[in-house]
């Protein structure tokens, strides 16, 4: 079978990793939405834990769909299409792996902090109260979308900047 043109440009394993993590988010986040729905219809079904309340889980669901599913798919498509459009492999190829790891870890931390309403509410874990931690990881800000704490926003923005720099360097290497 003849090889398709441009298949040596992208990193198939990196693209698969981004799309696989998007698939995992696409399984986990709707499960949270289903849990919210069950809780609305049967309020006594779940134990009365604050982190299981619909008010805490709804931002997890909204941000999980936007960033976890849609954002991760967008990055996967970016790492698939951009090298093909430029006609050269991505510059600094290993940076895509680091970005994928950082992106998914930041999303997991963000979703956990949204459900727990801040870093100080981790059950059974006494954490220090410092002003910079209160600023980086405060409780719920009352927003439906874009709810992640500033510390997680910084990590997600760093992922965007890393990918932007990688894309610019790739574009500059074109023939």
C-alpha positions in Angstrom: 0.0 0.0 0.0 1.5 3.4 -0.9 2.2 5.8 1.9 0.1 8.9 2.1 2.0 12.2 1.6 2.8 14.0 4.7 2.4 11.1 7.1 6.0 11.4 8.3 5.4 15.0 9.4 3.2 14.6 12.5 3.9 12.4 15.5 1.1 9.8 15.4 1.8 8.7 19.0 1.5 12.2 20.3 -1.7 12.8 18.3 -3.1 9.5 19.6 -2.2 10.6 23.2 -4.0 13.9 22.9 -7.1 12.2 21.4 -7.0 9.3 23.9 -7.0 11.8 26.8 -9.8 13.7 25.1 -11.7 10.3 24.9 -11.1 9.7 28.7 -12.4 13.2 29.4 -15.4 12.5 27.2 -16.2 9.4 29.3 -15.6 11.0 32.8 -17.2 14.4 32.4 -20.6 13.2 31.1 -20.6 10.8 34.1 -20.4 13.8 36.3 -23.3 15.3 34.4 -25.3 12.2 34.9 -24.5 12.3 38.6 -25.8 15.9 38.7 -29.0 14.8 36.9 -29.6 11.9 39.3 -29.1 14.2 42.2 -31.6 16.7 40.9 -34.2 14.0 40.5 -33.4 11.9 43.6 -31.9 14.2 46.2 -31.5 11.5 48.8 -29.7 9.1 46.5 -26.2 10.2 47.4 -24.7 10.9 50.8 -24.9 14.6 51.8 -21.2 15.4 51.1 -20.5 19.0 50.1 -18.3 17.9 47.2 -21.1 15.8 45.8 -23.6 18.6 45.6 -24.9 19.8 42.3 -23.6 23.3 43.0 -20.0 22.1 43.2 -20.2 19.5 40.4 -21.8 21.8 37.8 -18.7 23.9 37.3 -16.7 20.6 37.1 -19.0 19.4 34.3 -19.0 22.7 32.4 -15.3 23.2 32.5 -14.7 19.5 31.9 -16.6 19.7 28.6 -15.1 23.0 27.4 -11.4 22.3 28.4 -11.2 18.6 29.0 -13.1 17.4 25.9 -13.2 20.2 23.4 -9.8 21.8 24.3 -8.0 18.5 24.3 -9.5 17.5 20.9 -8.4 20.9 19.6 -4.8 20.3 20.7 -4.8 16.8 19.2 -6.0 18.2 15.9 -3.4 21.0 16.1 -0.6 18.5 16.5 -2.0 16.5 13.6 -2.7 19.4 11.1 -0.1 22.0 11.8 2.9 20.0 10.6 1.0 19.0 7.5 0.1 22.6 6.7 3.6 23.8 7.3 5.2 20.8 5.5 7.8 20.3 8.2 7.7 18.3 11.5 6.9 20.2 14.6 9.8 22.0 16.2 10.8 20.8 19.6 8.8 17.6 19.2 9.1 16.6 22.9 7.4 19.8 24.0 4.1 18.4 22.8 4.4 15.5 25.2 5.1 17.9 28.1 2.2 20.1 27.1 -0.1 17.1 27.1 1.0 16.0 30.5 0.8 19.5 32.0 -2.6 20.2 30.4 -4.3 17.1 31.7 -2.7 17.4 35.2 -3.9 21.0 35.4 -7.4 20.0 34.4 -7.5 17.2 37.0 -6.3 19.6 39.7 -8.8 22.2 38.6 -11.7 19.8 38.6 -10.7 18.5 42.0 -10.4 22.0 43.4 -13.8 23.0 42.0 -15.5 20.0 43.6 -13.7 20.6 46.9 -14.2 24.4 46.8 -10.6 25.2 47.3 -7.4 23.6 48.4 -8.2 23.8 52.2 -11.2 21.5 52.0 -9.4 18.3 51.2 -10.8 15.7 53.6 -8.4 14.5 56.2 -5.4 16.5 54.9 -4.4 19.5 57.0 -3.0 22.1 54.7 -1.2 25.3 55.6 -3.0 28.6 55.2 -0.8 30.9 53.3 -1.8 34.1 51.4 -0.3 33.0 48.1 -2.0 29.6 48.3 -5.3 31.4 49.0 -4.8 33.5 45.9 -3.6 30.6 43.6 -6.3 28.1 44.7 -9.3 29.9 46.2 -12.7 28.4 46.6 -15.6 28.7 44.1 -15.7 32.1 42.4 -19.4 31.7 41.5 -18.8 31.5 37.7 -20.3 28.7 35.5 -17.6 28.7 32.9 -14.0 29.6 33.2 -14.2 28.8 36.9 -10.8 27.3 37.4 -8.7 28.9 40.1 -5.9 31.3 39.1 -3.2 28.7 39.7 -4.8 26.3 37.2 -5.4 29.2 34.8 -1.7 29.9 34.9 -0.9 26.3 34.0 -3.4 26.2 31.2 -2.1 29.5 29.8 1.4 28.1 30.0 0.3 25.1 27.9 -1.2 27.6 25.3 2.0 29.6 25.2 4.2 26.5 24.9 2.1 25.3 22.0 2.2 28.8 20.4 6.0 29.0 20.6 6.2 25.5 19.2 3.9 26.5 16.3 5.8 29.7 15.5 9.1 27.9 15.5 7.6 25.2 13.2 6.2 27.9 10.8 9.6 29.6 10.7 11.2 26.3 9.5 9.0 26.0 6.4 10.6 25.9 3.0 
